[in-house]
């Protein structure tokens, strides 16, 4: 979430000059809520030679830019 806020601060700053991160509010976790999500692409890379076209940094930037262009 913080990375998205940082990107928004750069691409579409808030009119009041505050950071987008100031808009975040956190709620108590639900019972059974996943604490972490992770993907391990080792097997698909090793067995099929597949590699992603994007890393997280470039992918999240493109995603935020796409959403901003839709607004």
Residue frames as a rotation matrix with the C-alpha (Angstrom) as fourth column:
UNK 1
0.563 0.826 0.000 0.00
0.826 -0.563 0.000 0.00
0.000 0.000 -1.000 0.00
UNK 2
0.410 -0.464 -0.786 2.79
0.203 -0.793 0.574 2.41
-0.889 -0.395 -0.231 0.85
UNK 3
-0.655 -0.680 0.329 4.39
0.444 0.006 0.896 1.89
-0.611 0.734 0.298 -2.57
UNK 4
-0.107 0.715 0.691 1.11
0.961 -0.103 0.255 2.77
0.254 0.692 -0.676 -4.30
UNK 5
0.773 0.383 -0.507 0.84
0.551 -0.801 0.234 5.89
-0.316 -0.460 -0.830 -2.15
UNK 6
-0.080 -0.895 -0.438 4.40
0.215 -0.445 0.870 6.88
-0.973 -0.025 0.228 -3.06
UNK 7
-0.682 -0.115 0.723 3.62
0.716 0.101 0.691 6.48
-0.152 0.988 0.013 -6.77
UNK 8
0.325 0.897 0.298 0.43
0.907 -0.385 0.170 8.52
0.268 0.215 -0.939 -6.41
UNK 9
0.532 -0.214 -0.819 2.32
0.408 -0.783 0.469 11.25
-0.742 -0.584 -0.329 -4.55
UNK 10
-0.548 -0.829 -0.111 4.62
0.222 -0.272 0.936 11.52
-0.807 0.489 0.333 -7.55
UNK 11
-0.807 0.195 0.557 2.11
0.585 0.137 0.800 11.14
0.079 0.971 -0.225 -10.39
UNK 12
-0.045 0.877 0.478 -0.99
0.332 -0.438 0.835 12.76
0.942 0.196 -0.272 -8.91
UNK 13
-0.896 -0.379 -0.232 -0.20
0.337 -0.239 -0.910 14.79
0.289 -0.894 0.342 -5.77
UNK 14
0.022 0.915 -0.402 -3.09
1.000 -0.029 -0.011 15.70
-0.022 -0.402 -0.915 -3.49
UNK 15
0.248 0.174 0.953 -4.31
0.471 -0.881 0.038 19.29
0.847 0.439 -0.300 -3.83
UNK 16
0.962 0.149 0.228 -3.73
-0.121 -0.516 0.848 19.95
0.244 -0.843 -0.478 -0.11
UNK 17
0.232 -0.972 0.042 -0.06
-0.750 -0.206 -0.629 18.90
0.620 0.114 -0.776 -0.37
UNK 18
0.184 -0.119 0.976 -0.47
-0.833 0.508 0.219 16.01
-0.522 -0.853 -0.005 2.06
UNK 19
-0.813 -0.541 -0.214 0.70
-0.579 0.716 0.389 12.48
-0.058 0.440 -0.896 1.32
UNK 20
-0.004 0.807 -0.591 -1.69
-0.651 0.447 0.614 9.82
0.759 0.387 0.523 0.07
UNK 21
-0.533 -0.286 -0.797 -0.42
0.306 0.813 -0.496 7.60
0.789 -0.508 -0.345 2.89
UNK 22
-0.951 0.205 0.231 -2.24
-0.306 -0.518 -0.799 9.91
-0.044 -0.830 0.556 5.32
UNK 23
-0.133 0.965 -0.225 -5.51
-0.949 -0.058 0.310 8.52
0.286 0.255 0.924 3.92
UNK 24
-0.344 -0.051 -0.938 -4.73
-0.094 0.995 -0.019 4.95
0.934 0.082 -0.347 4.98
UNK 25
0.044 0.333 0.942 -6.60
-0.998 -0.034 0.058 3.49
0.052 -0.942 0.331 7.91
UNK 26
-0.718 -0.359 -0.596 -6.03
-0.332 0.930 -0.159 0.03
0.611 0.084 -0.787 9.29
UNK 27
0.368 0.874 0.316 -8.65
-0.841 0.167 0.515 -2.27
0.398 -0.455 0.797 10.74
UNK 28
-0.096 -0.330 0.939 -8.34
-0.761 0.633 0.145 -5.27
-0.642 -0.701 -0.312 13.02
UNK 29
-0.797 -0.253 -0.548 -7.59
-0.564 0.635 0.528 -8.51
0.214 0.730 -0.649 11.16
UNK 30
0.363 0.928 -0.080 -10.49
-0.890 0.371 0.265 -10.87
0.276 -0.025 0.961 10.59
UNK 31
0.177 -0.264 0.948 -10.26
-0.498 0.807 0.318 -14.38
-0.849 -0.528 0.011 12.05
UNK 32
0.390 -0.084 0.917 -8.53
0.550 0.820 -0.159 -16.58
-0.739 0.566 0.366 9.49
UNK 33
0.953 -0.054 -0.298 -7.21
-0.241 -0.732 -0.637 -13.57
-0.184 0.679 -0.710 7.58
UNK 34
0.606 -0.784 0.136 -4.02
0.741 0.494 -0.454 -14.34
0.289 0.376 0.881 5.64
UNK 35
0.619 -0.476 -0.625 -1.03
0.273 -0.616 0.739 -12.59
-0.737 -0.628 -0.252 7.15
UNK 36
-0.251 -0.806 -0.535 1.06
-0.497 -0.368 0.786 -12.78
-0.831 0.463 -0.308 3.99
UNK 37
0.888 0.417 0.195 0.72
-0.022 0.461 -0.887 -13.55
-0.460 0.783 0.419 0.31
UNK 38
-0.057 -0.956 -0.288 3.72
-0.674 -0.176 0.717 -14.81
-0.736 0.235 -0.635 -1.65
UNK 39
0.962 0.241 -0.132 4.47
-0.253 0.589 -0.768 -16.51
-0.107 0.772 0.627 -4.94
UNK 40
-0.003 -0.967 0.254 7.51
-0.376 0.236 0.896 -18.68
-0.927 -0.092 -0.365 -5.50
UNK 41
0.795 0.311 -0.521 8.16
-0.567 0.076 -0.820 -18.95
-0.215 0.947 0.236 -9.23
UNK 42
-0.176 -0.963 0.205 11.27
-0.797 0.262 0.545 -21.12
-0.578 -0.067 -0.813 -8.77
UNK 43
-0.196 0.129 0.972 9.66
0.180 0.979 -0.094 -24.30
-0.964 0.157 -0.215 -10.10
UNK 44
0.786 0.558 0.266 8.15
0.369 -0.076 -0.926 -22.77
-0.497 0.826 -0.266 -13.23
UNK 45
0.638 -0.647 -0.419 11.43
-0.745 -0.656 -0.121 -20.93
-0.196 0.389 -0.900 -13.94
UNK 46
-0.300 -0.816 0.493 13.53
-0.666 0.550 0.505 -24.05
-0.683 -0.177 -0.709 -13.40
UNK 47
-0.269 0.242 0.932 11.31
0.304 0.940 -0.156 -26.52
-0.914 0.242 -0.327 -15.26
UNK 48
0.530 0.587 0.612 9.93
0.765 -0.019 -0.644 -24.38
-0.366 0.809 -0.459 -18.08
UNK 49
-0.511 -0.820 0.258 12.42
0.858 -0.471 0.202 -21.53
-0.044 0.325 0.945 -18.29
UNK 50
0.370 0.751 0.546 9.64
0.694 -0.615 0.375 -19.00
0.618 0.240 -0.749 -17.73
UNK 51
-0.675 -0.482 -0.558 10.54
0.723 -0.580 -0.375 -15.60
-0.143 -0.657 0.740 -16.40
UNK 52
0.374 0.869 -0.325 8.12
0.763 -0.487 -0.425 -12.72
-0.527 -0.089 -0.845 -15.71
UNK 53
0.136 -0.245 0.960 8.23
0.794 -0.553 -0.253 -9.71
0.593 0.797 0.119 -18.03
UNK 54
0.310 0.080 0.947 7.83
-0.310 -0.933 0.180 -7.37
0.899 -0.350 -0.265 -15.06
UNK 55
-0.696 -0.366 -0.618 9.15
0.524 0.329 -0.785 -7.16
0.491 -0.871 -0.037 -11.54
UNK 56
0.024 0.774 -0.633 7.05
0.986 -0.124 -0.115 -5.74
-0.167 -0.621 -0.766 -8.73
UNK 57
-0.371 -0.250 -0.894 8.41
0.331 -0.935 0.124 -2.21
-0.868 -0.250 0.430 -9.08
UNK 58
-0.965 -0.021 -0.261 7.74
-0.227 -0.429 0.874 -1.86
-0.131 0.903 0.410 -12.82
UNK 59
-0.645 0.759 -0.090 4.47
0.575 0.559 0.597 -3.79
0.504 0.333 -0.797 -12.67
UNK 60
-0.059 0.647 -0.760 2.91
0.923 -0.254 -0.288 -1.74
-0.379 -0.719 -0.582 -9.86
UNK 61
-0.598 -0.205 -0.775 3.92
-0.010 -0.965 0.264 1.51
-0.801 0.165 0.575 -11.58
UNK 62
-0.961 0.253 -0.111 2.27
-0.108 0.029 0.994 0.40
0.255 0.967 -0.001 -14.84
UNK 63
-0.404 0.852 -0.333 -0.83
0.857 0.480 0.186 -0.73
0.319 -0.210 -0.924 -12.94
UNK 64
-0.134 0.324 -0.936 -1.23
0.637 -0.695 -0.332 2.62
-0.759 -0.641 -0.113 -11.13
UNK 65
-0.807 -0.201 -0.556 -0.64
-0.246 -0.741 0.625 4.52
-0.537 0.641 0.548 -14.38
UNK 66
-0.840 0.541 0.023 -3.29
0.316 0.456 0.832 2.39
0.440 0.707 -0.554 -16.11
UNK 67
-0.116 0.830 -0.546 -5.85
0.992 0.066 -0.111 3.15
-0.056 -0.554 -0.831 -13.38
UNK 68
-0.319 -0.054 -0.946 -5.05
0.288 -0.957 -0.043 6.86
-0.903 -0.286 0.320 -13.45
UNK 69
-0.961 -0.062 -0.268 -5.60
-0.233 -0.334 0.913 6.91
-0.146 0.941 0.307 -17.22
UNK 70
-0.600 0.796 -0.077 -9.04
0.653 0.543 0.527 5.31
0.462 0.266 -0.846 -16.72
UNK 71
-0.167 0.521 -0.837 -10.21
0.827 -0.388 -0.406 8.06
-0.537 -0.760 -0.366 -14.33
